[in-house]
Amino acid sequence: MRKPQCQWCATNSSWLTFAANSFNGSLQVGLGLMTTSQALVADGFHSFADAATNIITLGVLKISGKPADDCHPYGHGKIEFLASSFFGMTLLLLSAGIMIRAIASIIQGDMPPIQFVALGPAVISILVNIAIAKYGLCVGHEMNSPVVIANAQENVADAYAAIASLVGIVGALLGFPWLDRLAALFVAFMIARMGLEIFHEAGTGLMDGSMSSEDRTEVRRLIRSMPGVERISSLRTRRIGQKTWVDVGIEVPPEVSLEDADRIAHDVRNAILRKFDNTENAVVYLDLHSPNRPRRRSVWSRIFGRRNESYD
């Protein structure tokens, strides 16, 4: 975590978002049923689903924070990706149920008039979801936690869904009751879209997805700047929950002694760990300097058929 003052938020974020989502869900479902607004009820069930995932997140973060052991030498971080995939699947199933109900209501013509009081929960939901989404994304990025970020992204979807609900309710009050059902369909679409994004991100993590291309470029730039490093022979990274593992192979000049080469490798490792806060471990190994490795051809060598003496 980059900021020590964020520790309180990291510890209590799930409880705060659980309370906010529970409040939202109770208000929306209760008044949605009273005012016959399907869009409001759909948004309320989405909030209840978020509240349930907040409780799961508490247990997941406790497990993922356990240190590595003999059975889990790389730690327990992947449970965050497992939980995120569960959240994504839950959202997809929820969106399917909302779509089916809204479409059936439109086909059957079951669209009673909506009461004015339905506007209140929709407006409150927008404000609450925007607040807890910003809060959750801040905490998630500081922790580099996939499961906390996934929760916050659900609240972003909730905010858009609440806006759609508000538009549908206003349309229904103006004499177009089908707009409320159309808003419910839009809410379901937003839920499904967010579910797919979370599911995709979780799948990437479960399959040992690497750190971002920008971070990999920064790692290469850092290693090349280290004294004694002649070439990077390989670079592999993988994310395990909140942490990243880095494996890198380097070559040093052939005249360097074994003791100095070992010191260079240690310097590279320490530099990576200092530069990237979320790196759990960096393994740096030395590749033999091979004189038979293909050499880069200079412009001069291309013209006269001679090879440059410098390596790639």
C-alpha positions as CSV (number, residue, x, y, z in Angstrom):
1,M,0.0,0.0,0.0
2,R,1.5,3.3,-1.1
3,K,-0.2,5.5,1.5
4,P,-0.1,4.5,5.2
5,Q,-3.2,6.7,5.9
6,C,-5.2,4.4,3.6
7,Q,-4.9,1.5,5.9
8,W,-8.1,2.4,7.8
9,C,-10.0,2.5,4.5
10,A,-8.5,-0.8,3.4
11,T,-9.6,-2.4,6.6
12,N,-13.2,-1.1,6.7
13,S,-14.0,-0.6,3.0
14,S,-16.1,-3.8,2.7
15,W,-18.2,-3.0,5.8
16,L,-18.9,0.5,4.6
17,T,-19.8,-0.5,1.1
18,F,-21.9,-3.4,2.5
19,A,-23.9,-0.9,4.6
20,A,-24.4,1.5,1.7
21,N,-25.5,-1.3,-0.7
22,S,-27.9,-2.8,1.9
23,F,-29.5,0.7,2.5
24,N,-29.8,1.2,-1.3
25,G,-31.3,-2.2,-1.9
26,S,-33.8,-2.0,0.9
27,L,-35.0,1.5,-0.2
28,Q,-35.2,0.6,-3.9
29,V,-36.9,-2.8,-3.6
30,G,-39.3,-1.6,-1.0
31,L,-40.5,1.5,-2.8
32,G,-40.1,-0.2,-6.2
33,L,-42.7,-2.8,-5.2
34,M,-45.0,-0.1,-3.8
35,T,-44.7,2.1,-6.9
36,T,-44.7,-0.9,-9.4
37,S,-41.4,0.3,-10.9
38,Q,-39.6,-2.7,-12.3
39,A,-36.5,-0.6,-13.1
40,L,-36.3,0.4,-9.4
41,V,-36.8,-3.2,-8.2
42,A,-34.1,-4.4,-10.7
43,D,-31.6,-1.8,-9.4
44,G,-32.5,-2.8,-5.8
45,F,-31.7,-6.5,-6.4
46,H,-28.4,-5.4,-8.0
47,S,-27.6,-3.5,-4.8
48,F,-28.4,-6.6,-2.7
49,A,-26.1,-8.7,-4.9
50,D,-23.4,-6.1,-4.3
51,A,-24.0,-6.3,-0.5
52,A,-23.7,-10.1,-0.6
53,T,-20.4,-9.8,-2.5
54,N,-19.1,-7.4,0.1
55,I,-19.5,-10.0,2.8
56,I,-17.7,-12.6,0.6
57,T,-14.9,-10.0,0.0
58,L,-14.2,-9.8,3.7
59,G,-13.5,-13.5,3.9
60,V,-11.5,-13.5,0.6
61,L,-9.2,-10.6,1.7
62,K,-8.5,-12.5,5.0
63,I,-7.5,-15.6,3.1
64,S,-5.5,-13.8,0.4
65,G,-3.5,-12.0,3.1
66,K,-2.2,-15.2,4.6
67,P,1.6,-15.7,4.1
68,A,2.9,-18.4,1.8
69,D,3.3,-21.9,3.2
70,D,4.5,-25.3,2.0
71,C,1.2,-26.1,0.2
72,H,1.0,-22.5,-1.3
73,P,4.5,-21.3,-2.0
74,Y,3.2,-18.4,-4.0
75,G,0.7,-17.3,-1.3
76,H,-3.1,-17.3,-1.4
77,G,-3.7,-14.4,-3.7
78,K,-5.4,-16.3,-6.5
79,I,-8.5,-16.7,-4.3
80,E,-9.2,-13.0,-5.2
81,F,-9.5,-14.0,-8.9
82,L,-11.7,-16.9,-8.0
83,A,-14.0,-14.6,-6.0
84,S,-14.1,-12.1,-8.9
85,S,-15.1,-14.8,-11.3
86,F,-17.9,-15.7,-8.9
87,F,-19.0,-12.1,-8.8
88,G,-19.0,-11.9,-12.6
89,M,-21.1,-15.0,-13.0
90,T,-23.6,-13.8,-10.3
91,L,-24.0,-10.5,-12.3
92,L,-24.7,-12.4,-15.5
93,L,-27.3,-14.6,-13.9
94,L,-28.9,-11.6,-12.3
95,S,-29.1,-9.6,-15.6
96,A,-30.7,-12.6,-17.3
97,G,-33.5,-12.7,-14.7
98,I,-34.2,-9.0,-15.0
99,M,-34.3,-9.2,-18.8
100,I,-36.7,-12.1,-18.8
101,R,-39.1,-10.3,-16.4
102,A,-39.0,-7.0,-18.2
103,I,-39.6,-8.6,-21.6
104,A,-42.4,-10.7,-20.3
105,S,-44.0,-7.5,-18.8
106,I,-43.8,-5.7,-22.1
107,I,-45.2,-8.6,-24.1
108,Q,-48.1,-9.2,-21.6
109,G,-48.9,-5.4,-21.4
110,D,-48.6,-5.6,-17.6
111,M,-47.6,-2.0,-17.0
112,P,-49.6,-0.3,-14.2
113,P,-48.9,3.5,-13.6
114,I,-45.9,4.4,-11.5
115,Q,-46.2,6.7,-8.5
116,F,-44.2,10.0,-8.1
117,V,-42.5,8.8,-4.9
118,A,-40.4,6.4,-7.0
119,L,-38.1,9.3,-8.0
120,G,-36.6,9.6,-4.5
121,P,-34.9,6.2,-4.3
122,A,-33.5,6.6,-7.8
123,V,-31.9,9.9,-7.0
124,I,-30.5,8.7,-3.7
125,S,-29.1,5.5,-5.4
126,I,-27.2,7.6,-8.0
127,L,-25.5,9.7,-5.3
128,V,-24.7,6.8,-3.0
129,N,-23.3,4.6,-5.8
130,I,-21.1,7.3,-7.2
131,A,-19.7,8.0,-3.7
132,I,-19.0,4.3,-2.8
133,A,-17.6,3.6,-6.3
134,K,-15.0,6.4,-6.1
135,Y,-14.2,5.2,-2.6
136,G,-13.9,1.6,-3.6
137,L,-11.7,2.3,-6.7
138,C,-9.4,4.4,-4.6
139,V,-9.0,1.6,-2.0
140,G,-8.7,-1.1,-4.6
141,H,-6.0,0.6,-6.6
142,E,-4.0,1.5,-3.4
143,M,-4.2,-2.2,-2.4
144,N,-3.8,-3.5,-5.9
145,S,-6.7,-5.8,-5.0
146,P,-8.6,-7.4,-7.9
147,V,-11.6,-8.3,-5.7
148,V,-12.0,-4.8,-4.2
149,I,-11.7,-3.2,-7.7
150,A,-14.3,-5.6,-9.0
151,N,-16.6,-4.6,-6.2
152,A,-16.1,-0.9,-7.0
153,Q,-16.7,-1.6,-10.7
154,E,-20.1,-3.1,-9.7
155,N,-21.0,0.1,-8.0
156,V,-20.0,2.1,-11.1
157,A,-22.5,-0.1,-13.0
158,D,-25.0,0.5,-10.2
159,A,-24.7,4.3,-10.7
160,Y,-25.4,4.0,-14.4
161,A,-28.2,1.6,-13.7
162,A,-29.7,4.1,-11.2
163,I,-29.6,6.8,-13.9
164,A,-31.4,4.6,-16.3
165,S,-34.0,3.8,-13.7
166,L,-34.5,7.5,-13.1
167,V,-35.0,8.2,-16.8
168,G,-37.5,5.3,-17.0
169,I,-39.5,6.5,-14.0
170,V,-39.7,10.0,-15.3
171,G,-40.8,8.7,-18.7
172,A,-43.5,6.5,-17.0
173,L,-44.7,9.5,-15.0
174,L,-45.1,11.5,-18.2
175,G,-47.4,8.8,-19.6
176,F,-45.0,6.3,-21.2
177,P,-45.0,3.3,-18.8
178,W,-43.0,1.1,-21.2
179,L,-40.0,3.4,-20.6
180,D,-39.7,1.9,-17.1
181,R,-39.5,-1.6,-18.5
182,L,-37.1,-0.4,-21.1
183,A,-35.0,1.1,-18.3
184,A,-35.1,-2.2,-16.6
185,L,-33.6,-3.8,-19.7
186,F,-30.9,-1.2,-19.9
187,V,-30.1,-1.9,-16.2
188,A,-29.8,-5.6,-17.1
189,F,-27.6,-4.8,-20.0
190,M,-25.2,-2.7,-17.8
191,I,-25.1,-5.5,-15.2
192,A,-24.3,-8.1,-17.9
193,R,-21.6,-5.9,-19.4
194,M,-19.9,-5.4,-16.0
195,G,-20.2,-9.1,-15.2
196,L,-18.4,-10.0,-18.5
197,E,-15.6,-7.5,-17.8
198,I,-15.1,-8.8,-14.2
199,F,-15.2,-12.4,-15.5
200,H,-12.6,-11.7,-18.2
201,E,-10.3,-10.0,-15.7
202,A,-10.6,-12.8,-13.3
203,G,-9.9,-15.4,-16.0
204,T,-6.8,-13.5,-17.0
205,G,-5.6,-13.6,-13.4
206,L,-6.3,-17.3,-13.0
207,M,-4.3,-18.0,-16.1
208,D,-1.2,-16.2,-14.6
209,G,-1.8,-13.0,-16.5
210,S,1.2,-10.6,-16.5
211,M,1.5,-7.1,-15.3
212,S,0.5,-4.3,-17.7
213,S,2.6,-3.6,-20.8
214,E,3.5,-0.2,-19.4
215,D,4.9,-1.8,-16.2
216,R,6.8,-4.4,-18.2
217,T,8.4,-1.6,-20.3
218,E,9.3,0.2,-17.1
219,V,10.9,-3.0,-15.7
220,R,13.0,-3.4,-18.8
221,R,14.1,0.2,-18.7
222,L,15.1,-0.1,-15.1
223,I,17.1,-3.3,-15.7
224,R,18.9,-1.9,-18.7
225,S,20.0,1.2,-16.7
226,M,21.7,-1.0,-14.0
227,P,25.5,-1.0,-14.2
228,G,26.9,-4.3,-15.5
229,V,23.8,-5.5,-17.3
230,E,24.6,-6.1,-21.0
231,R,21.3,-7.6,-22.1
232,I,18.0,-8.9,-20.9
233,S,17.6,-12.4,-22.2
234,S,14.1,-13.0,-20.8
235,L,11.4,-11.4,-18.7
236,R,8.3,-13.1,-17.3
237,T,5.8,-11.6,-14.8
238,R,2.6,-12.9,-13.3
239,R,-0.1,-11.5,-11.0
240,I,-1.2,-13.5,-8.0
241,G,-3.9,-11.5,-6.3
242,Q,-2.6,-8.2,-5.1
243,K,1.1,-9.1,-5.7
244,T,3.3,-9.6,-8.8
245,W,6.1,-12.1,-9.3
246,V,9.0,-11.2,-11.7
247,D,11.4,-13.6,-13.3
248,V,14.2,-12.1,-15.4
249,G,17.3,-13.4,-17.1
250,I,20.3,-11.1,-17.7
251,E,23.6,-11.3,-19.4
252,V,26.8,-9.6,-18.2
253,P,30.1,-9.0,-20.0
254,P,32.1,-12.2,-20.3
255,E,35.1,-10.7,-18.4
256,V,33.0,-10.1,-15.3
257,S,33.9,-12.4,-12.4
258,L,31.4,-14.8,-10.9
259,E,31.3,-12.8,-7.7
260,D,30.7,-9.5,-9.5
261,A,28.0,-11.1,-11.7
262,D,26.2,-12.4,-8.6
263,R,26.4,-8.8,-7.1
264,I,24.9,-7.4,-10.3
265,A,22.0,-9.9,-10.1
266,H,21.3,-8.9,-6.5
267,D,21.4,-5.2,-7.4
268,V,18.8,-5.8,-10.2
269,R,16.5,-7.7,-7.8
270,N,16.7,-5.1,-5.1
271,A,16.1,-2.3,-7.6
272,I,12.9,-4.1,-8.9
273,L,11.6,-4.6,-5.4
274,R,12.2,-1.0,-4.5
275,K,10.7,0.5,-7.7
276,F,7.5,-1.7,-7.8
277,D,5.7,-1.7,-4.5
278,N,3.4,-4.6,-5.3
279,T,6.2,-7.0,-6.4
280,E,6.3,-9.8,-3.9
281,N,9.5,-11.4,-5.3
282,A,11.9,-11.0,-8.1
283,V,14.1,-13.9,-9.3
284,V,17.1,-12.8,-11.3
285,Y,19.3,-15.4,-12.9
286,L,22.4,-15.1,-15.1
287,D,22.5,-16.4,-18.6
288,L,25.8,-17.5,-20.1
289,H,27.3,-14.9,-22.5
290,S,27.2,-16.9,-25.7
291,P,29.7,-15.8,-28.4
292,N,27.7,-17.8,-31.0
293,R,24.6,-15.7,-30.5
294,P,23.5,-13.9,-33.7
295,R,24.9,-10.5,-33.9
296,R,23.2,-7.3,-35.1
297,R,24.2,-6.2,-38.6
298,S,25.1,-2.5,-38.9
299,V,24.6,-0.4,-42.0
300,W,28.3,-0.7,-42.8
301,S,28.1,-4.5,-42.6
302,R,25.0,-4.7,-44.7
303,I,26.8,-2.8,-47.5
304,F,30.2,-4.6,-47.3
305,G,29.0,-8.0,-46.0
306,R,30.8,-7.7,-42.6
307,R,29.2,-8.2,-39.2
308,N,29.2,-5.7,-36.4
309,E,31.0,-6.8,-33.3
310,S,28.3,-5.6,-30.8
311,Y,25.6,-8.0,-29.5
312,D,21.8,-7.4,-29.5
